[in-house]
Amino acid sequence: MALVLQHLNRVDNIQKTIDDSAEKILEQIDLNKLLENTKPYLESVATAFLSQHRDTIRDGLKAGKDFADKVVQTI
């Protein structure tokens, strides 16, 4: 059970980092540009978000792999 709780705490911390940044991005969206050229604008915002959070996303992937490895070891 401790293994699951540790994993959930790690994931919660990563999720908080992403959520905080997502809120900042949402505040900065230019509605005029969004309405003028929706797809390219959203693609540029998404690309910026992903490039800023590449390390955080990798941390999340590593957390999932670590958890899976530990679960397999306990079986």
CHARMM internal coordinates of N, CA and C (Angstrom, degrees):
IC EDIT
DIST 1 N 1 CA 1.4453
DIST 1 CA 1 C 1.5306
ANGL 1 N 1 CA 1 C 111.13
DIST 1 C 2 N 1.3259
ANGL 1 CA 1 C 2 N 115.82
DIHE 1 N 1 CA 1 C 2 N -37.29
DIST 2 N 2 CA 1.4658
ANGL 1 C 2 N 2 CA 119.72
DIHE 1 CA 1 C 2 N 2 CA 179.89
DIST 2 CA 2 C 1.5238
ANGL 2 N 2 CA 2 C 110.63
DIHE 1 C 2 N 2 CA 2 C -61.87
DIST 2 C 3 N 1.3186
ANGL 2 CA 2 C 3 N 115.55
DIHE 2 N 2 CA 2 C 3 N -36.30
DIST 3 N 3 CA 1.4675
ANGL 2 C 3 N 3 CA 120.70
DIHE 2 CA 2 C 3 N 3 CA 178.61
DIST 3 CA 3 C 1.5210
ANGL 3 N 3 CA 3 C 110.82
DIHE 2 C 3 N 3 CA 3 C -59.81
DIST 3 C 4 N 1.3118
ANGL 3 CA 3 C 4 N 117.02
DIHE 3 N 3 CA 3 C 4 N -44.50
DIST 4 N 4 CA 1.4607
ANGL 3 C 4 N 4 CA 121.60
DIHE 3 CA 3 C 4 N 4 CA -179.70
DIST 4 CA 4 C 1.5246
ANGL 4 N 4 CA 4 C 110.29
DIHE 3 C 4 N 4 CA 4 C -65.82
DIST 4 C 5 N 1.3307
ANGL 4 CA 4 C 5 N 117.13
DIHE 4 N 4 CA 4 C 5 N -43.87
DIST 5 N 5 CA 1.4624
ANGL 4 C 5 N 5 CA 120.71
DIHE 4 CA 4 C 5 N 5 CA -179.83
DIST 5 CA 5 C 1.5308
ANGL 5 N 5 CA 5 C 111.76
DIHE 4 C 5 N 5 CA 5 C -63.84
DIST 5 C 6 N 1.3178
ANGL 5 CA 5 C 6 N 116.75
DIHE 5 N 5 CA 5 C 6 N -40.49
DIST 6 N 6 CA 1.4710
ANGL 5 C 6 N 6 CA 120.15
DIHE 5 CA 5 C 6 N 6 CA 176.92
DIST 6 CA 6 C 1.5174
ANGL 6 N 6 CA 6 C 110.40
DIHE 5 C 6 N 6 CA 6 C -62.07
DIST 6 C 7 N 1.3156
ANGL 6 CA 6 C 7 N 116.32
DIHE 6 N 6 CA 6 C 7 N -43.10
DIST 7 N 7 CA 1.4571
ANGL 6 C 7 N 7 CA 120.35
DIHE 6 CA 6 C 7 N 7 CA -179.93
DIST 7 CA 7 C 1.5277
ANGL 7 N 7 CA 7 C 110.48
DIHE 6 C 7 N 7 CA 7 C -64.16
DIST 7 C 8 N 1.3183
ANGL 7 CA 7 C 8 N 116.57
DIHE 7 N 7 CA 7 C 8 N -44.83
DIST 8 N 8 CA 1.4658
ANGL 7 C 8 N 8 CA 120.11
DIHE 7 CA 7 C 8 N 8 CA -179.54
DIST 8 CA 8 C 1.5290
ANGL 8 N 8 CA 8 C 111.40
DIHE 7 C 8 N 8 CA 8 C -63.18
DIST 8 C 9 N 1.3173
ANGL 8 CA 8 C 9 N 117.96
DIHE 8 N 8 CA 8 C 9 N -38.07
DIST 9 N 9 CA 1.4705
ANGL 8 C 9 N 9 CA 121.03
DIHE 8 CA 8 C 9 N 9 CA 176.31
DIST 9 CA 9 C 1.5233
ANGL 9 N 9 CA 9 C 111.05
DIHE 8 C 9 N 9 CA 9 C -63.73
DIST 9 C 10 N 1.3140
ANGL 9 CA 9 C 10 N 116.42
DIHE 9 N 9 CA 9 C 10 N -41.70
DIST 10 N 10 CA 1.4708
ANGL 9 C 10 N 10 CA 120.75
DIHE 9 CA 9 C 10 N 10 CA 179.02
DIST 10 CA 10 C 1.5210
ANGL 10 N 10 CA 10 C 110.54
DIHE 9 C 10 N 10 CA 10 C -63.84
DIST 10 C 11 N 1.3240
ANGL 10 CA 10 C 11 N 116.06
DIHE 10 N 10 CA 10 C 11 N -44.33
DIST 11 N 11 CA 1.4592
ANGL 10 C 11 N 11 CA 120.82
DIHE 10 CA 10 C 11 N 11 CA 179.23
DIST 11 CA 11 C 1.5334
ANGL 11 N 11 CA 11 C 110.45
DIHE 10 C 11 N 11 CA 11 C -65.66
DIST 11 C 12 N 1.3183
ANGL 11 CA 11 C 12 N 117.20
DIHE 11 N 11 CA 11 C 12 N -40.23
DIST 12 N 12 CA 1.4662
ANGL 11 C 12 N 12 CA 120.58
DIHE 11 CA 11 C 12 N 12 CA 178.16
DIST 12 CA 12 C 1.5232
ANGL 12 N 12 CA 12 C 111.37
DIHE 11 C 12 N 12 CA 12 C -59.33
DIST 12 C 13 N 1.3205
ANGL 12 CA 12 C 13 N 117.72
DIHE 12 N 12 CA 12 C 13 N -41.80
DIST 13 N 13 CA 1.4670
ANGL 12 C 13 N 13 CA 121.33
DIHE 12 CA 12 C 13 N 13 CA 179.11
DIST 13 CA 13 C 1.5249
ANGL 13 N 13 CA 13 C 111.31
DIHE 12 C 13 N 13 CA 13 C -64.19
DIST 13 C 14 N 1.3136
ANGL 13 CA 13 C 14 N 116.30
DIHE 13 N 13 CA 13 C 14 N -42.43
DIST 14 N 14 CA 1.4628
ANGL 13 C 14 N 14 CA 120.33
DIHE 13 CA 13 C 14 N 14 CA 178.50
DIST 14 CA 14 C 1.5315
ANGL 14 N 14 CA 14 C 109.75
DIHE 13 C 14 N 14 CA 14 C -65.43
DIST 14 C 15 N 1.3245
ANGL 14 CA 14 C 15 N 116.67
DIHE 14 N 14 CA 14 C 15 N -43.54
DIST 15 N 15 CA 1.4598
ANGL 14 C 15 N 15 CA 121.40
DIHE 14 CA 14 C 15 N 15 CA 179.84
DIST 15 CA 15 C 1.5240
ANGL 15 N 15 CA 15 C 111.32
DIHE 14 C 15 N 15 CA 15 C -61.56
DIST 15 C 16 N 1.3299
ANGL 15 CA 15 C 16 N 117.47
DIHE 15 N 15 CA 15 C 16 N -39.16
DIST 16 N 16 CA 1.4654
ANGL 15 C 16 N 16 CA 121.01
DIHE 15 CA 15 C 16 N 16 CA 179.14
DIST 16 CA 16 C 1.5274
ANGL 16 N 16 CA 16 C 110.70
DIHE 15 C 16 N 16 CA 16 C -62.95
DIST 16 C 17 N 1.3100
ANGL 16 CA 16 C 17 N 116.82
DIHE 16 N 16 CA 16 C 17 N -41.95
DIST 17 N 17 CA 1.4664
ANGL 16 C 17 N 17 CA 121.11
DIHE 16 CA 16 C 17 N 17 CA 177.68
DIST 17 CA 17 C 1.5269
ANGL 17 N 17 CA 17 C 110.65
DIHE 16 C 17 N 17 CA 17 C -58.70
DIST 17 C 18 N 1.3154
ANGL 17 CA 17 C 18 N 116.45
DIHE 17 N 17 CA 17 C 18 N -47.40
DIST 18 N 18 CA 1.4679
ANGL 17 C 18 N 18 CA 121.23
DIHE 17 CA 17 C 18 N 18 CA -179.86
DIST 18 CA 18 C 1.5279
ANGL 18 N 18 CA 18 C 110.61
DIHE 17 C 18 N 18 CA 18 C -65.14
DIST 18 C 19 N 1.3332
ANGL 18 CA 18 C 19 N 117.01
DIHE 18 N 18 CA 18 C 19 N -45.69
DIST 19 N 19 CA 1.4683
ANGL 18 C 19 N 19 CA 120.80
DIHE 18 CA 18 C 19 N 19 CA -178.35
DIST 19 CA 19 C 1.5236
ANGL 19 N 19 CA 19 C 111.81
DIHE 18 C 19 N 19 CA 19 C -61.51
DIST 19 C 20 N 1.3342
ANGL 19 CA 19 C 20 N 117.00
DIHE 19 N 19 CA 19 C 20 N -42.61
DIST 20 N 20 CA 1.4665
ANGL 19 C 20 N 20 CA 120.65
DIHE 19 CA 19 C 20 N 20 CA 179.33
DIST 20 CA 20 C 1.5260
ANGL 20 N 20 CA 20 C 111.11
DIHE 19 C 20 N 20 CA 20 C -60.35
DIST 20 C 21 N 1.3042
ANGL 20 CA 20 C 21 N 116.05
DIHE 20 N 20 CA 20 C 21 N -43.32
DIST 21 N 21 CA 1.4544
ANGL 20 C 21 N 21 CA 120.08
DIHE 20 CA 20 C 21 N 21 CA -179.81
DIST 21 CA 21 C 1.5182
ANGL 21 N 21 CA 21 C 111.72
DIHE 20 C 21 N 21 CA 21 C -70.85
DIST 21 C 22 N 1.3126
ANGL 21 CA 21 C 22 N 116.91
DIHE 21 N 21 CA 21 C 22 N -35.98
DIST 22 N 22 CA 1.4666
ANGL 21 C 22 N 22 CA 120.38
DIHE 21 CA 21 C 22 N 22 CA 178.70
DIST 22 CA 22 C 1.5241
ANGL 22 N 22 CA 22 C 110.17
DIHE 21 C 22 N 22 CA 22 C -62.57
DIST 22 C 23 N 1.3174
ANGL 22 CA 22 C 23 N 116.95
DIHE 22 N 22 CA 22 C 23 N -39.63
DIST 23 N 23 CA 1.4653
ANGL 22 C 23 N 23 CA 120.58
DIHE 22 CA 22 C 23 N 23 CA 177.88
DIST 23 CA 23 C 1.5292
ANGL 23 N 23 CA 23 C 110.31
DIHE 22 C 23 N 23 CA 23 C -62.09
DIST 23 C 24 N 1.3100
ANGL 23 CA 23 C 24 N 117.04
DIHE 23 N 23 CA 23 C 24 N -41.57
DIST 24 N 24 CA 1.4724
ANGL 23 C 24 N 24 CA 120.92
DIHE 23 CA 23 C 24 N 24 CA 179.30
DIST 24 CA 24 C 1.5270
ANGL 24 N 24 CA 24 C 110.69
DIHE 23 C 24 N 24 CA 24 C -62.91
DIST 24 C 25 N 1.3196
ANGL 24 CA 24 C 25 N 116.20
DIHE 24 N 24 CA 24 C 25 N -41.28
DIST 25 N 25 CA 1.4664
ANGL 24 C 25 N 25 CA 120.16
DIHE 24 CA 24 C 25 N 25 CA 179.90
DIST 25 CA 25 C 1.5253
ANGL 25 N 25 CA 25 C 110.28
DIHE 24 C 25 N 25 CA 25 C -66.09
DIST 25 C 26 N 1.3303
ANGL 25 CA 25 C 26 N 116.30
DIHE 25 N 25 CA 25 C 26 N -43.23
DIST 26 N 26 CA 1.4607
ANGL 25 C 26 N 26 CA 119.64
DIHE 25 CA 25 C 26 N 26 CA -179.94
DIST 26 CA 26 C 1.5271
ANGL 26 N 26 CA 26 C 111.64
DIHE 25 C 26 N 26 CA 26 C -59.83
DIST 26 C 27 N 1.3213
ANGL 26 CA 26 C 27 N 116.76
DIHE 26 N 26 CA 26 C 27 N -36.10
DIST 27 N 27 CA 1.4617
ANGL 26 C 27 N 27 CA 121.18
DIHE 26 CA 26 C 27 N 27 CA 179.11
DIST 27 CA 27 C 1.5321
ANGL 27 N 27 CA 27 C 111.61
DIHE 26 C 27 N 27 CA 27 C -67.33
DIST 27 C 28 N 1.3122
ANGL 27 CA 27 C 28 N 117.54
DIHE 27 N 27 CA 27 C 28 N -24.77
DIST 28 N 28 CA 1.4558
ANGL 27 C 28 N 28 CA 121.47
DIHE 27 CA 27 C 28 N 28 CA -174.36
DIST 28 CA 28 C 1.5299
ANGL 28 N 28 CA 28 C 113.79
DIHE 27 C 28 N 28 CA 28 C -98.81
DIST 28 C 29 N 1.3152
ANGL 28 CA 28 C 29 N 117.95
DIHE 28 N 28 CA 28 C 29 N 1.17
DIST 29 N 29 CA 1.4641
ANGL 28 C 29 N 29 CA 120.23
DIHE 28 CA 28 C 29 N 29 CA -179.10
DIST 29 CA 29 C 1.5250
ANGL 29 N 29 CA 29 C 109.79
DIHE 28 C 29 N 29 CA 29 C -66.68
DIST 29 C 30 N 1.2991
ANGL 29 CA 29 C 30 N 115.00
DIHE 29 N 29 CA 29 C 30 N 129.69
DIST 30 N 30 CA 1.4692
ANGL 29 C 30 N 30 CA 122.26
DIHE 29 CA 29 C 30 N 30 CA 178.22
DIST 30 CA 30 C 1.5280
ANGL 30 N 30 CA 30 C 107.69
DIHE 29 C 30 N 30 CA 30 C -90.23
DIST 30 C 31 N 1.3246
ANGL 30 CA 30 C 31 N 116.46
DIHE 30 N 30 CA 30 C 31 N 106.03
DIST 31 N 31 CA 1.4624
ANGL 30 C 31 N 31 CA 120.50
DIHE 30 CA 30 C 31 N 31 CA -175.88
DIST 31 CA 31 C 1.5239
ANGL 31 N 31 CA 31 C 112.67
DIHE 30 C 31 N 31 CA 31 C -61.82
DIST 31 C 32 N 1.3139
ANGL 31 CA 31 C 32 N 117.53
DIHE 31 N 31 CA 31 C 32 N -34.01
DIST 32 N 32 CA 1.4641
ANGL 31 C 32 N 32 CA 119.49
DIHE 31 CA 31 C 32 N 32 CA 178.48
DIST 32 CA 32 C 1.5301
ANGL 32 N 32 CA 32 C 111.08
DIHE 31 C 32 N 32 CA 32 C -63.21
DIST 32 C 33 N 1.3333
ANGL 32 CA 32 C 33 N 116.39
DIHE 32 N 32 CA 32 C 33 N -46.17
DIST 33 N 33 CA 1.4672
ANGL 32 C 33 N 33 CA 119.91
DIHE 32 CA 32 C 33 N 33 CA 178.33
DIST 33 CA 33 C 1.5255
ANGL 33 N 33 CA 33 C 110.80
DIHE 32 C 33 N 33 CA 33 C -66.38
DIST 33 C 34 N 1.3275
ANGL 33 CA 33 C 34 N 115.90
DIHE 33 N 33 CA 33 C 34 N -37.19
DIST 34 N 34 CA 1.4515
ANGL 33 C 34 N 34 CA 120.02
DIHE 33 CA 33 C 34 N 34 CA 178.71
DIST 34 CA 34 C 1.5237
ANGL 34 N 34 CA 34 C 111.18
DIHE 33 C 34 N 34 CA 34 C -61.66
DIST 34 C 35 N 1.3178
ANGL 34 CA 34 C 35 N 116.42
DIHE 34 N 34 CA 34 C 35 N -43.95
DIST 35 N 35 CA 1.4593
ANGL 34 C 35 N 35 CA 120.40
DIHE 34 CA 34 C 35 N 35 CA -178.56
DIST 35 CA 35 C 1.5265
ANGL 35 N 35 CA 35 C 112.64
DIHE 34 C 35 N 35 CA 35 C -74.58
DIST 35 C 36 N 1.3286
ANGL 35 CA 35 C 36 N 116.71
DIHE 35 N 35 CA 35 C 36 N -31.64
DIST 36 N 36 CA 1.4709
ANGL 35 C 36 N 36 CA 120.71
DIHE 35 CA 35 C 36 N 36 CA 180.00
DIST 36 CA 36 C 1.5242
ANGL 36 N 36 CA 36 C 112.15
DIHE 35 C 36 N 36 CA 36 C -69.35
DIST 36 C 37 N 1.3019
ANGL 36 CA 36 C 37 N 115.57
DIHE 36 N 36 CA 36 C 37 N -43.18
DIST 37 N 37 CA 1.4648
ANGL 36 C 37 N 37 CA 120.71
DIHE 36 CA 36 C 37 N 37 CA -171.30
DIST 37 CA 37 C 1.5248
ANGL 37 N 37 CA 37 C 108.75
DIHE 36 C 37 N 37 CA 37 C -145.54
DIST 37 C 38 N 1.2945
ANGL 37 CA 37 C 38 N 117.08
DIHE 37 N 37 CA 37 C 38 N 70.41
DIST 38 N 38 CA 1.4627
ANGL 37 C 38 N 38 CA 122.97
DIHE 37 CA 37 C 38 N 38 CA -167.46
DIST 38 CA 38 C 1.5293
ANGL 38 N 38 CA 38 C 114.13
DIHE 37 C 38 N 38 CA 38 C -56.40
DIST 38 C 39 N 1.3188
ANGL 38 CA 38 C 39 N 117.02
DIHE 38 N 38 CA 38 C 39 N -58.39
DIST 39 N 39 CA 1.4649
ANGL 38 C 39 N 39 CA 119.36
DIHE 38 CA 38 C 39 N 39 CA -173.39
DIST 39 CA 39 C 1.5310
ANGL 39 N 39 CA 39 C 112.87
DIHE 38 C 39 N 39 CA 39 C -61.79
DIST 39 C 40 N 1.3388
ANGL 39 CA 39 C 40 N 119.31
DIHE 39 N 39 CA 39 C 40 N -51.55
DIST 40 N 40 CA 1.4689
ANGL 39 C 40 N 40 CA 118.48
DIHE 39 CA 39 C 40 N 40 CA 179.48
DIST 40 CA 40 C 1.5375
ANGL 40 N 40 CA 40 C 112.64
DIHE 39 C 40 N 40 CA 40 C -61.75
DIST 40 C 41 N 1.3243
ANGL 40 CA 40 C 41 N 115.79
DIHE 40 N 40 CA 40 C 41 N -36.53
DIST 41 N 41 CA 1.4690
ANGL 40 C 41 N 41 CA 118.54
DIHE 40 CA 40 C 41 N 41 CA -179.97
DIST 41 CA 41 C 1.5283
ANGL 41 N 41 CA 41 C 110.55
DIHE 40 C 41 N 41 CA 41 C -65.27
DIST 41 C 42 N 1.3359
ANGL 41 CA 41 C 42 N 117.43
DIHE 41 N 41 CA 41 C 42 N -47.25
DIST 42 N 42 CA 1.4590
ANGL 41 C 42 N 42 CA 120.48
DIHE 41 CA 41 C 42 N 42 CA 179.73
DIST 42 CA 42 C 1.5230
ANGL 42 N 42 CA 42 C 111.69
DIHE 41 C 42 N 42 CA 42 C -65.10
DIST 42 C 43 N 1.3196
ANGL 42 CA 42 C 43 N 116.62
DIHE 42 N 42 CA 42 C 43 N -35.48
DIST 43 N 43 CA 1.4656
ANGL 42 C 43 N 43 CA 119.46
DIHE 42 CA 42 C 43 N 43 CA 176.79
DIST 43 CA 43 C 1.5238
ANGL 43 N 43 CA 43 C 110.97
DIHE 42 C 43 N 43 CA 43 C -64.21
DIST 43 C 44 N 1.3232
ANGL 43 CA 43 C 44 N 117.11
DIHE 43 N 43 CA 43 C 44 N -39.41
DIST 44 N 44 CA 1.4657
ANGL 43 C 44 N 44 CA 119.49
DIHE 43 CA 43 C 44 N 44 CA 179.94
DIST 44 CA 44 C 1.5244
ANGL 44 N 44 CA 44 C 111.00
DIHE 43 C 44 N 44 CA 44 C -69.51
DIST 44 C 45 N 1.3287
ANGL 44 CA 44 C 45 N 117.08
DIHE 44 N 44 CA 44 C 45 N -38.03
DIST 45 N 45 CA 1.4713
ANGL 44 C 45 N 45 CA 120.20
DIHE 44 CA 44 C 45 N 45 CA 177.58
DIST 45 CA 45 C 1.5321
ANGL 45 N 45 CA 45 C 109.78
DIHE 44 C 45 N 45 CA 45 C -65.88
DIST 45 C 46 N 1.3219
ANGL 45 CA 45 C 46 N 116.92
DIHE 45 N 45 CA 45 C 46 N -44.01
DIST 46 N 46 CA 1.4600
ANGL 45 C 46 N 46 CA 120.93
DIHE 45 CA 45 C 46 N 46 CA 179.51
DIST 46 CA 46 C 1.5210
ANGL 46 N 46 CA 46 C 111.52
DIHE 45 C 46 N 46 CA 46 C -63.73
DIST 46 C 47 N 1.3185
ANGL 46 CA 46 C 47 N 116.93
DIHE 46 N 46 CA 46 C 47 N -41.44
DIST 47 N 47 CA 1.4664
ANGL 46 C 47 N 47 CA 121.14
DIHE 46 CA 46 C 47 N 47 CA 178.59
DIST 47 CA 47 C 1.5220
ANGL 47 N 47 CA 47 C 110.71
DIHE 46 C 47 N 47 CA 47 C -62.67
DIST 47 C 48 N 1.3272
ANGL 47 CA 47 C 48 N 116.86
DIHE 47 N 47 CA 47 C 48 N -42.89
DIST 48 N 48 CA 1.4697
ANGL 47 C 48 N 48 CA 120.72
DIHE 47 CA 47 C 48 N 48 CA 178.26
DIST 48 CA 48 C 1.5240
ANGL 48 N 48 CA 48 C 110.37
DIHE 47 C 48 N 48 CA 48 C -62.81
DIST 48 C 49 N 1.3351
ANGL 48 CA 48 C 49 N 116.66
DIHE 48 N 48 CA 48 C 49 N -43.60
DIST 49 N 49 CA 1.4612
ANGL 48 C 49 N 49 CA 121.01
DIHE 48 CA 48 C 49 N 49 CA -179.79
DIST 49 CA 49 C 1.5251
ANGL 49 N 49 CA 49 C 110.53
DIHE 48 C 49 N 49 CA 49 C -61.83
DIST 49 C 50 N 1.3238
ANGL 49 CA 49 C 50 N 116.71
DIHE 49 N 49 CA 49 C 50 N -47.65
DIST 50 N 50 CA 1.4623
ANGL 49 C 50 N 50 CA 120.21
DIHE 49 CA 49 C 50 N 50 CA -178.84
DIST 50 CA 50 C 1.5227
ANGL 50 N 50 CA 50 C 112.17
DIHE 49 C 50 N 50 CA 50 C -64.37
DIST 50 C 51 N 1.3210
ANGL 50 CA 50 C 51 N 116.83
DIHE 50 N 50 CA 50 C 51 N -39.11
DIST 51 N 51 CA 1.4710
ANGL 50 C 51 N 51 CA 118.57
DIHE 50 CA 50 C 51 N 51 CA -179.99
DIST 51 CA 51 C 1.5256
ANGL 51 N 51 CA 51 C 111.12
DIHE 50 C 51 N 51 CA 51 C -68.50
DIST 51 C 52 N 1.3265
ANGL 51 CA 51 C 52 N 117.27
DIHE 51 N 51 CA 51 C 52 N -33.71
DIST 52 N 52 CA 1.4687
ANGL 51 C 52 N 52 CA 120.46
DIHE 51 CA 51 C 52 N 52 CA 177.93
DIST 52 CA 52 C 1.5227
ANGL 52 N 52 CA 52 C 111.94
DIHE 51 C 52 N 52 CA 52 C -72.05
DIST 52 C 53 N 1.3294
ANGL 52 CA 52 C 53 N 117.17
DIHE 52 N 52 CA 52 C 53 N -25.77
DIST 53 N 53 CA 1.4596
ANGL 52 C 53 N 53 CA 120.37
DIHE 52 CA 52 C 53 N 53 CA -174.04
DIST 53 CA 53 C 1.5154
ANGL 53 N 53 CA 53 C 114.03
DIHE 52 C 53 N 53 CA 53 C -116.72
DIST 53 C 54 N 1.3030
ANGL 53 CA 53 C 54 N 115.68
DIHE 53 N 53 CA 53 C 54 N 20.88
DIST 54 N 54 CA 1.4647
ANGL 53 C 54 N 54 CA 119.73
DIHE 53 CA 53 C 54 N 54 CA 179.76
DIST 54 CA 54 C 1.5290
ANGL 54 N 54 CA 54 C 110.98
DIHE 53 C 54 N 54 CA 54 C -56.03
DIST 54 C 55 N 1.3311
ANGL 54 CA 54 C 55 N 117.29
DIHE 54 N 54 CA 54 C 55 N -45.27
DIST 55 N 55 CA 1.4685
ANGL 54 C 55 N 55 CA 120.86
DIHE 54 CA 54 C 55 N 55 CA -179.01
DIST 55 CA 55 C 1.5296
ANGL 55 N 55 CA 55 C 111.22
DIHE 54 C 55 N 55 CA 55 C -66.09
DIST 55 C 56 N 1.3216
ANGL 55 CA 55 C 56 N 117.00
DIHE 55 N 55 CA 55 C 56 N -39.91
DIST 56 N 56 CA 1.4665
ANGL 55 C 56 N 56 CA 120.43
DIHE 55 CA 55 C 56 N 56 CA 179.53
DIST 56 CA 56 C 1.5234
ANGL 56 N 56 CA 56 C 110.41
DIHE 55 C 56 N 56 CA 56 C -65.69
DIST 56 C 57 N 1.3139
ANGL 56 CA 56 C 57 N 116.46
DIHE 56 N 56 CA 56 C 57 N -40.17
DIST 57 N 57 CA 1.4654
ANGL 56 C 57 N 57 CA 120.29
DIHE 56 CA 56 C 57 N 57 CA 178.18
DIST 57 CA 57 C 1.5273
ANGL 57 N 57 CA 57 C 109.95
DIHE 56 C 57 N 57 CA 57 C -64.76
DIST 57 C 58 N 1.3154
ANGL 57 CA 57 C 58 N 116.38
DIHE 57 N 57 CA 57 C 58 N -40.68
DIST 58 N 58 CA 1.4712
ANGL 57 C 58 N 58 CA 119.67
DIHE 57 CA 57 C 58 N 58 CA 176.63
DIST 58 CA 58 C 1.5255
ANGL 58 N 58 CA 58 C 110.74
DIHE 57 C 58 N 58 CA 58 C -63.42
DIST 58 C 59 N 1.3401
ANGL 58 CA 58 C 59 N 117.10
DIHE 58 N 58 CA 58 C 59 N -38.91
DIST 59 N 59 CA 1.4635
ANGL 58 C 59 N 59 CA 120.64
DIHE 58 CA 58 C 59 N 59 CA 176.95
DIST 59 CA 59 C 1.5335
ANGL 59 N 59 CA 59 C 110.57
DIHE 58 C 59 N 59 CA 59 C -59.87
DIST 59 C 60 N 1.3303
ANGL 59 CA 59 C 60 N 115.92
DIHE 59 N 59 CA 59 C 60 N -40.77
DIST 60 N 60 CA 1.4602
ANGL 59 C 60 N 60 CA 119.80
DIHE 59 CA 59 C 60 N 60 CA 178.24
DIST 60 CA 60 C 1.5185
ANGL 60 N 60 CA 60 C 112.13
DIHE 59 C 60 N 60 CA 60 C -64.48
DIST 60 C 61 N 1.3111
ANGL 60 CA 60 C 61 N 115.92
DIHE 60 N 60 CA 60 C 61 N -41.40
DIST 61 N 61 CA 1.4646
ANGL 60 C 61 N 61 CA 120.62
DIHE 60 CA 60 C 61 N 61 CA 177.54
DIST 61 CA 61 C 1.5263
ANGL 61 N 61 CA 61 C 110.39
DIHE 60 C 61 N 61 CA 61 C -62.91
DIST 61 C 62 N 1.3237
ANGL 61 CA 61 C 62 N 116.36
DIHE 61 N 61 CA 61 C 62 N -44.13
DIST 62 N 62 CA 1.4617
ANGL 61 C 62 N 62 CA 120.68
DIHE 61 CA 61 C 62 N 62 CA 179.38
DIST 62 CA 62 C 1.5270
ANGL 62 N 62 CA 62 C 110.31
DIHE 61 C 62 N 62 CA 62 C -63.86
DIST 62 C 63 N 1.3306
ANGL 62 CA 62 C 63 N 117.48
DIHE 62 N 62 CA 62 C 63 N -40.33
DIST 63 N 63 CA 1.4663
ANGL 62 C 63 N 63 CA 120.38
DIHE 62 CA 62 C 63 N 63 CA 179.01
DIST 63 CA 63 C 1.5155
ANGL 63 N 63 CA 63 C 110.71
DIHE 62 C 63 N 63 CA 63 C -60.46
DIST 63 C 64 N 1.3215
ANGL 63 CA 63 C 64 N 116.90
DIHE 63 N 63 CA 63 C 64 N -42.29
DIST 64 N 64 CA 1.4583
ANGL 63 C 64 N 64 CA 120.39
DIHE 63 CA 63 C 64 N 64 CA 178.91
DIST 64 CA 64 C 1.5195
ANGL 64 N 64 CA 64 C 112.41
DIHE 63 C 64 N 64 CA 64 C -65.20
DIST 64 C 65 N 1.3215
ANGL 64 CA 64 C 65 N 115.83
DIHE 64 N 64 CA 64 C 65 N -42.55
DIST 65 N 65 CA 1.4704
ANGL 64 C 65 N 65 CA 119.62
DIHE 64 CA 64 C 65 N 65 CA 179.19
DIST 65 CA 65 C 1.5232
ANGL 65 N 65 CA 65 C 110.75
DIHE 64 C 65 N 65 CA 65 C -65.94
DIST 65 C 66 N 1.3432
ANGL 65 CA 65 C 66 N 116.96
DIHE 65 N 65 CA 65 C 66 N -43.16
DIST 66 N 66 CA 1.4643
ANGL 65 C 66 N 66 CA 120.58
DIHE 65 CA 65 C 66 N 66 CA 178.96
DIST 66 CA 66 C 1.5226
ANGL 66 N 66 CA 66 C 110.61
DIHE 65 C 66 N 66 CA 66 C -60.25
DIST 66 C 67 N 1.3184
ANGL 66 CA 66 C 67 N 116.09
DIHE 66 N 66 CA 66 C 67 N -43.85
DIST 67 N 67 CA 1.4563
ANGL 66 C 67 N 67 CA 120.55
DIHE 66 CA 66 C 67 N 67 CA -179.87
DIST 67 CA 67 C 1.5233
ANGL 67 N 67 CA 67 C 110.59
DIHE 66 C 67 N 67 CA 67 C -62.85
DIST 67 C 68 N 1.3208
ANGL 67 CA 67 C 68 N 117.10
DIHE 67 N 67 CA 67 C 68 N -45.53
DIST 68 N 68 CA 1.4657
ANGL 67 C 68 N 68 CA 121.01
DIHE 67 CA 67 C 68 N 68 CA -179.89
DIST 68 CA 68 C 1.5314
ANGL 68 N 68 CA 68 C 110.64
DIHE 67 C 68 N 68 CA 68 C -61.63
DIST 68 C 69 N 1.3336
ANGL 68 CA 68 C 69 N 116.11
DIHE 68 N 68 CA 68 C 69 N -41.75
DIST 69 N 69 CA 1.4696
ANGL 68 C 69 N 69 CA 119.33
DIHE 68 CA 68 C 69 N 69 CA 179.06
DIST 69 CA 69 C 1.5318
ANGL 69 N 69 CA 69 C 110.78
DIHE 68 C 69 N 69 CA 69 C -62.39
DIST 69 C 70 N 1.3217
ANGL 69 CA 69 C 70 N 117.15
DIHE 69 N 69 CA 69 C 70 N -42.46
DIST 70 N 70 CA 1.4674
ANGL 69 C 70 N 70 CA 120.71
DIHE 69 CA 69 C 70 N 70 CA -179.61
DIST 70 CA 70 C 1.5270
ANGL 70 N 70 CA 70 C 111.46
DIHE 69 C 70 N 70 CA 70 C -67.24
DIST 70 C 71 N 1.3196
ANGL 70 CA 70 C 71 N 116.94
DIHE 70 N 70 CA 70 C 71 N -37.07
DIST 71 N 71 CA 1.4653
ANGL 70 C 71 N 71 CA 120.46
DIHE 70 CA 70 C 71 N 71 CA 178.26
DIST 71 CA 71 C 1.5323
ANGL 71 N 71 CA 71 C 109.10
DIHE 70 C 71 N 71 CA 71 C -64.63
DIST 71 C 72 N 1.3133
ANGL 71 CA 71 C 72 N 116.22
DIHE 71 N 71 CA 71 C 72 N -44.90
DIST 72 N 72 CA 1.4595
ANGL 71 C 72 N 72 CA 120.20
DIHE 71 CA 71 C 72 N 72 CA -179.84
DIST 72 CA 72 C 1.5234
ANGL 72 N 72 CA 72 C 110.84
DIHE 71 C 72 N 72 CA 72 C -62.76
DIST 72 C 73 N 1.3376
ANGL 72 CA 72 C 73 N 116.35
DIHE 72 N 72 CA 72 C 73 N -37.86
DIST 73 N 73 CA 1.4808
ANGL 72 C 73 N 73 CA 119.96
DIHE 72 CA 72 C 73 N 73 CA 179.98
DIST 73 CA 73 C 1.5228
ANGL 73 N 73 CA 73 C 111.41
DIHE 72 C 73 N 73 CA 73 C -66.09
DIST 73 C 74 N 1.3287
ANGL 73 CA 73 C 74 N 117.88
DIHE 73 N 73 CA 73 C 74 N -29.52
DIST 74 N 74 CA 1.4650
ANGL 73 C 74 N 74 CA 119.49
DIHE 73 CA 73 C 74 N 74 CA -177.30
DIST 74 CA 74 C 1.5264
ANGL 74 N 74 CA 74 C 112.67
DIHE 73 C 74 N 74 CA 74 C -84.63
DIST 74 C 75 N 1.3153
ANGL 74 CA 74 C 75 N 116.32
DIHE 74 N 74 CA 74 C 75 N -9.30
DIST 75 N 75 CA 1.4860
ANGL 74 C 75 N 75 CA 119.18
DIHE 74 CA 74 C 75 N 75 CA -179.42
DIST 75 CA 75 C 1.5132
ANGL 75 N 75 CA 75 C 110.28
DIHE 74 C 75 N 75 CA 75 C -81.04
END
COOR INIT
IC SEED 1 N 1 CA 1 C
IC BUILD
